[in-house]
Amino acid sequence: MKYEISEHRGKTLLKIKENLVTDPDAREFKEVLTSMIDEGKKEIVIDFSDMVFIGSSGIGKLLLAYKRLDDLGGKLYVTGLNKDIKDLFFTFRLNEFFHIVDKLELIS
C-alpha cells in the first residue's frame, strides 16, 4: 500500500496513494492506523483523493480504527472521497461514524 503521513492543522494526515482493494493492502492499512493510534494520535485525517475504489476489507479496517479512536476520545476524519465512494459511505450510513469533509482545506 502506498501512503504518506504528515501533519495538517494539528492533526495527523494519512494520504492513501492507491486503491484499497486487496486484503494485504487492507491489513497494511490497519497496521498503519493502529501504529498511529498507539503513538497517541487522537485526531486522524484520511485523505482518499488519490483513490478510486475501496473494498469491503478496507472499509472494515476503517471501522475498526474509528471504534478504537472513539473509545480513546479521538476523531477520524475522511476527505477526498470521489462521488461513487461518497455515495457508498452515505448509503451504508458510514457518515454516522466518520467526519466526512469534501476537501482537506475545510478541516480546521
N, C-alpha and C positions, 0 to 999 in steps of 0.2 A: 504494500500500500504506500503510495506517495503522499506525503503531507508536509506541512510546515507549521511550526509552533512559534508564536510571537506574542507580544502584548498589544492590547488595544484599549485605551482609556481605562487602565487599571484592571482589565480582565484578561484572562488567558485566551488567546485566539488559536484555534486549531483549524487550519485550512486544508481541506481534503482535496487532493490534486487529481483524483481519478474516481471511477465508479466503484461502489461498494457492492459487488455482485457475488463474489465467491466467499465461501466460508473461511478460507485462510485470511482473506482481507478483513472480513468482519471480526475474526479473532484478534488480529493485529490492532484494529480499531478499538476493540475493547481493552486491550493491553495498554495502548497509549492513553486512553481516557482514565483507566484505573491508576496508572502511574501519575497522571496529573492530579487526580483526587488524593492519592496517597501523599503527594508532595504538599498538600494543603491548599490547592487551588479551589476556591469556593464559587467563583463565577467563571464559567467556561463558555466561550462563543465558538460554535462550529460553523465554519463558512463552507457551504456546499456549492459555491458559484462555479467551480470547475467541474462539477459532477453532473452527469446526465441521468443516471439511474442509480437507485439504491435497492438492494434486495431485502427480503424479509429478515435475513440474519443480521444485516446492518441495522435495520430498524430495531430489532430485538436488543442489540448491543447498546443502541442509543437509549432505549427504555431502561436498561439496567443502570446505565450511567446516571440517568435522571433520578431514578429511585435512590441510588447511593448519595447523590448530591443533595437531594431533597431531605434525606434523613440527617444530613450534616448541616442543614440550613442554607445550602447553596442554591445556585440558579444555573440553568442550562439554557443558553440562547442558540437559536438556529437561524442562519441567514443565508441568502443567496440561493434559495430554492427555485428551480425552474417551475414553470406552470404545472407540468404533469406531477412532479413530486409534491408541490404545494397542494394541489388538488387531492392527492393521495393522503397527505397528512390531515387535511380537513375532513375528508371522507371518513377516515378512521379515528377522528377526534384526537389526533396526536397533539393538536394545538392546545388541548387542555393541560398538557404536561410541559411543553416547551414554550418558551417565549420566542415566537416566530416573528422575525423582523425582516422586512423586504430587502433592505440594504445595510451593509456594515456601518455606514456613516450615520445611520439612525440610532445606533446603540450608544447610549450615554453611560 
